[in-house]
Amino acid sequence: MAKRSKKDKDHALVAEAKGRVTTIIDAIPPEELVSAIKRAPSLRGMILGYIAEEMFEKHVLNKNPDISHIQKHDDHDRSVNKSDRDFRYNGRKYSIQLKSVQTNSIAWLPEDEVLVADVQNDASDRRAITLPNGNKVETTNYAIGDYDILAVPLFPFSGEWKFAYKRNRDCRLTDSKKYDEKDRQYLLSTTEKLHYPLSDGWTTDLPSLLDDSLGEPADE
């Protein structure tokens, strides 16, 4: 068997090839790029998620001048931070998890005359977590206290960059029988229901949810 030659990742041509990867988007006409995104649901969902994060920062800073020090966390390292953003408000630091409505779940409830949709409220990867009772579970579910506030863009309903907010502790608990009953009391459901107009603990007034029962004292 012929001996394989050692790969040279420092060659000048390698650097040129890697450099071109980031220019692929620039090389695609905008209308074709948009069309490709719309045709691929998984890609569309991912991009809309990142857009929502950017628009959240813009929305929060514009609407709530007392909120500051917005910090983004590494998406690939959730070992410590379970949230998408941290921010400061009135001397405390709060964490927020940004999620979007699941497009195919949007429906009209004629008896209540409201729109309803599911919001995915779980982690992207399965990981081991330790619950307050000391039990360890492998799960994609968030636990109570993993973050402070759940935020969801209302653009699909209103056509505007407004957000609905709900406390983590007010979200539904899982009813999955794959978890022991004594563990389910600490695990959130992987989906949260959202009605529009809002109800059931949802609000567009983020500061109204921020008090000393959430977050932690901010470092000076």
Secondary structure, 3 states (H helix, E strand, C coil): CCCCCCCCCCCHHHHHHHHHHCCHHHHCCHHHHHHHHHHCHHHHHHHHHHHHHHHHHHHHHHHCCCCEEEEECCCCCCCCCCCCEEEEECCEEEEEEECCECHHHCEEECCCCEEEEEEECEEEEEEEEECCCCCEEEEEECECCCCCEEEEECHHHHCCCCEEEEEHHHCCECCCCCCCHHHHCCEECCEEEEEECCCCCCECCHHHHCCCCCCEECCC
